[in-house]
Amino acid sequence: MAVLHNVLAFTVTAFAIVAIPGPSAPSIIGRSLALGRRGGVLTVAGDALGLLPQIAR
């Protein structure tokens, strides 16, 4: 059985990792505000396509 302080530490760390946005989030938000929904969606698509070579390695 997991020790309570380990479970608490894991929960806090997992929440922090999920809550803090990555480096592409400000870019997506900025382009969405400047170009609208279509610009934001295209930015997300480009971001995802850019990750494919990193994942495929």
Backbone torsions as a table, in degrees:
resi	resn	phi	psi	omega
1	MET	NA	139.3	-178.0
2	ALA	-71.7	142.9	177.8
3	VAL	-75.5	142.5	-173.8
4	LEU	-57.9	-42.0	-178.5
5	HIS	-68.5	-28.5	174.9
6	ASN	-69.3	-41.1	178.3
7	VAL	-64.5	-41.9	178.6
8	LEU	-64.6	-44.2	178.8
9	ALA	-62.7	-42.4	178.2
10	PHE	-62.8	-43.1	-179.1
11	THR	-63.2	-45.1	179.5
12	VAL	-64.3	-43.5	179.5
13	THR	-65.1	-44.2	179.3
14	ALA	-62.4	-41.9	178.2
15	PHE	-63.2	-42.0	179.7
16	ALA	-64.0	-41.2	179.9
17	ILE	-65.0	-39.1	-179.5
18	VAL	-74.2	-37.1	-173.7
19	ALA	-76.7	-28.5	-177.1
20	ILE	-86.4	121.8	-178.3
21	PRO	-72.4	154.2	177.6
22	GLY	-79.1	-179.9	-176.7
23	PRO	-68.4	-20.3	-178.9
24	SER	-85.2	-15.7	-177.6
25	ALA	-61.1	-47.3	177.9
26	PRO	-61.9	-35.1	177.8
27	SER	-65.0	-44.7	179.6
28	ILE	-64.5	-44.0	179.7
29	ILE	-63.9	-44.9	-180.0
30	GLY	-62.6	-44.6	179.8
31	ARG	-69.5	-33.4	176.7
32	SER	-65.2	-41.6	178.5
33	LEU	-67.9	-37.4	-177.3
34	ALA	-79.2	-39.0	-171.6
35	LEU	-111.8	-6.9	-179.6
36	GLY	90.8	-171.3	-175.6
37	ARG	-61.1	-43.3	-177.9
38	ARG	-61.5	-43.4	177.8
39	GLY	-62.8	-39.3	177.8
40	GLY	-65.9	-42.9	179.6
41	VAL	-65.4	-40.9	177.8
42	LEU	-65.7	-35.2	176.9
43	THR	-66.1	-42.2	177.1
44	VAL	-63.6	-42.1	179.3
45	ALA	-63.3	-42.8	177.6
46	GLY	-64.6	-38.6	177.4
47	ASP	-62.2	-45.3	-179.4
48	ALA	-66.2	-40.5	178.2
49	LEU	-65.7	-33.8	177.6
50	GLY	-68.4	-24.2	178.2
51	LEU	-80.7	-21.5	-177.2
52	LEU	-56.6	-46.5	178.1
53	PRO	-62.7	-32.6	178.8
54	GLN	-69.5	-37.1	-179.2
55	ILE	-73.6	-36.3	-175.9
56	ALA	-72.9	-18.2	-178.0
57	ARG	-62.4	NA	NA
